[in-house]
Amino acid sequence: MATQTYTVTGMTCGHCASAVSTELRALSGVQAVRVDVASGRVEVDADQPLATDAVAAAVDEAGYQLA
């Protein structure tokens, strides 16, 4: 299992965290997602390391951006 940490900009509420979590959980191999709205920190547990472009695309689909 690989845990990767990202910073996502623009999140301000629980709905934001939910949107980001939903999109990231849809990526192949993702087991868990933890979002801290205050810091913008997102931790993703996956079967193997995720490609940054795939994570960026998922975050973008939720309406936010990787920092």
Order of alpha helices (4+ residues) and beta strands (2+ residues): beta-alpha-beta-beta-alpha-beta
